[in-house]
Amino acid sequence: MKGRFTHAAIALFMAGSMVVTPLYAQSPQAPAPAAPAPGQPRMQLPPPQYKPPSETQGPPASPARSIPLGQNNFSRPWFPNIIGPYEGVHVAEPVLTNTPTIRQLIQNGKLMLSLEDAISLGLENNLSIAVERYQPALDEANLLLAKSGANGRTSFDPSITSTLSMEQADTPFNNPFFAGIATQLTSPIGVQEHVATENFQYTQGFATGTQAQVTFDNSRSSTNFGGFDLFNPYFNTSMTVELTQPLLNGFGKLPNERYIIEAKNTVRVGESQFRQQVITSVTQIATDYWELVYAREAVKVEQVTVAADEQLYDNNKKQEEIGTMAPLDVIDAQSQLATDQQALVQAQTVQLLDQTNLLVAITKDPLAAPLQGVEIVPTTPLYNPVPVDTSLPDAVAVALQNRPEIEQALLNLKNAGIEIKVTKNGLLPTLNLFAEYQTAGLSGVIHPTVETGNFEGTTPIFATSGPIAPGTPPTGYVGTELAIPGTPITQGIGSSWSSLVHGDYSTYEAGLNLTLPIRNRSAQAAYATAQINQRQQEVNYMETRATIIQGVRQALITLEQDRAAVAAAQEARIYNQQSYDDEVKKLQLGTSTAFTVVQKQQLLTVAEGTELRDRINLIEAELNYEQALGKTLQDHSISIQGVMAGNADLHMNIPGAPDKTLP
């Protein structure tokens, strides 16, 4: 209904400018025009007449059109392309130039445009549609985030953490006897250690809330002293498997998949919003098209009126020159001509504004080179909409099935119901069942036993330890040690892994972990918020439903009233046409005046303009009725790839909600 009241006001202004009683006509007291020559009747040409546009029955045929929703897959498979998860998805840059189709419709500086061409160009170039197309893509990206579990309590994407390190340390020791190092007492004591580590950890969460973690640690160590170690160097390996399962808070699939389910519903909301934007844009484009049709016809009406004023002014001017008309009548005719010229300028301004509105709606860049200074020429004739034989309850039922707004309200209400269940689960204490299994392995290089005796050497050996007085030999002296190396026995990391796999050294653990919040206010607040939001969404659904019912009722009433207005305007135009035709015959016979014919012609023009306005209103009322029922895309043969037709299959305990179930 955009522009209806504005153009109605303009039409009333135009009608007023045309029906103002001219004061420049011949008055009854004015002298009669000069008598014709003997035997020749006085003949006067009728003023120019406006010709209404042609009409057809029913709307023009709509070709089948499909709109791609756009990119909606942002995930990369991990197998067989193992580097796929580390590659981002390329989002193409928007195309901000007009499609080539628009160039093909320009002929001699004029854009020859049918209604269906305008709709097709709008689907290709309309920026509002282009902007809304990104919303489902954003929702798909959020769904991918939800599937990873990054925004929830459980991470569904498995991860592997690896630590590889090498370490060398030189450490001084002050007690060689405790350390077991054979060296001179007067020398500094240093211990060298070499450690190589290779640790791995695998972590993954599951929809049931289960958390699994596997740790696999490997290390190789060596030192320059044996000490009490059996192996030097040695390999130490271990593997630990941990499982944690919530039993109360966080138990089940819903608390852990809540964001996935809600994100899927949000994707459907975004697709529904895109469909709603397409419906709105198509309706607006069609309305702008017919407003331009009316504006061009209004210019023609004013042009005919000005031409009639000029003809009558010239006629009065000639009569004033021959003395058969007063100069005041000529001045009045000139004033009326100026008034109608002003109305013509206003009508031309409205035409340019309506042309700009339509051009912006069907292009990305209305200032592109081929479009600068172009004139849009509508080529689709007016048509008579097919009468609607639908009761209000039936129309409301169709609207509740098709309107995107009701679909969005129900999906939002579904998400609110999910939040109720999840936050209610969050009120429970945290009770986790955990289990752990650990196994270890050890291997390395074993050196043979060292023999000792009373041999000459540099390193003293003591049987007992005690305080050593300066300059006094220590008690318990045995002799000196002579190291006799044997053949080392080597056991590699494979032996350590073999022990690990066979569970030679295993540890088992299981238990329960209980956390009792004392006041639990955060969980109570979350549950209360979820309930309030659900109640708000229920009221919002009913408000949306009432708004749809109101819109359908208004559209149906407007459609019926505009149809009645067209019938009345058509009848008035027929009567004025007959009156004008009779007056033209009288003028040709010399029994009428040019003023009277112009007056009849102006009345006829007003009637034709009123009928034209009512016919345009009726066409626009049908467009609004289609939009109110959510059938715009269907009636114009438009399909959207990736968007469901009709509203979502939902079930809510709300009066008037469709009795269906959300999959």
HUDA-V815578 format. One record per helix or strand of 3 or more residues. SS is the DSSP state (H for helix, E for strand). FROM is the first residue (numbers start at 0). TO is the last residue. Records with the same first field share a line. If there is no record, write none. Layout:
# HUDA-V815578
SS: FROM-TO + FROM-TO
This chain:
# HUDA-V815578
H: 3-18 + 83-85 + 100-103 + 114-124 + 126-147 + 175-178 + 252-320 + 326-361 + 368-370 + 391-401 + 403-424 + 492-501 + 520-588 + 593-628 + 631-634
E: 54-56 + 64-67 + 109-112 + 158-172 + 188-204 + 210-222 + 233-245 + 374-377 + 381-383 + 429-445 + 459-461 + 476-479 + 504-514 + 637-640
